[in-house]
Amino acid sequence: KQEVTQIPAALSVPEGENLVLNCSFTDSAIYNLQWFRQDPGKGLTSLLLIQSSQREQTSGRLNASLDKSSGRSTLYIAASQPGDSATYLCASAFSGGYNKLIFGAGTRLAVHP
Amino acid sequence: AAGVIQSPRHLIKEKRETATLKCYPIPRHDTVYWYQQGPGQDPQFLISFYEKMQSDKGSIPDRFSAQQFSDYHSELNMSSLELGDSALYFCASSKGLAGVSGANVLTFGAGSRLTVL
């Protein structure tokens, strides 16, 4: 069964800290992996998309990596800010199910001043 | 830039009633996806359409049906509503099918929150 798991479930850090969010997936036949941000009760904002042929993607203070062999992806947030507080979800499309994004349960991040 | 538009944003229904959610994709996007996110849960894929034809099906109950119209907007119809149907329903759109058109980023709408009493 294709599953996506995220740890930790929640994280609280002081402002300015660099942090890493982890995502693991059970099927190495991954097509792509996306990281999303979700504010409480709001929609999903796509942050970064990594194709299976790529190792990492960067956007501003965000860097996402993909290691298919170990079934892991990490989202690195540099110099965290209170405005980064949100739930971060990773989602994967697997070969044979391209249209079905399978989501992890998310990591709830709180950055306090 | 135009985004994915979902309506209504909030909907309250009684058990056993029927509800219809609408999704208007980004202009020139031809693929629509529906996801259901229960309270404290991760989004679960329900169904998708490409060029007005169903392209994939997930954990969509038989009480639910959906279609994509000639203008590419989509509607999710939910009948015999149950308390467990209370959730945030997301629609996403893309240009082409993932796996066919390369880097296929799904753009999500803000969601429609359904509350069943």
Interface residues (C-beta under 8 A of the other chain):
Chain A: Y31 N32 Q34 F36 G41 K42 G43 L44 T45 S46 L49 Q51 L89 A91 A93 S95 G97 Y98 N99 K100 L101 I102 F103 G104 A105 G106
Chain B: T31 Y33 Y35 Q41 D42 P43 Q44 F45 S48 Y50 S55 D56 G58 L88 F90 A92 L97 A98 G99 V100 A103 N104 V105 L106 T107 F108 G109 A110 G111 R113
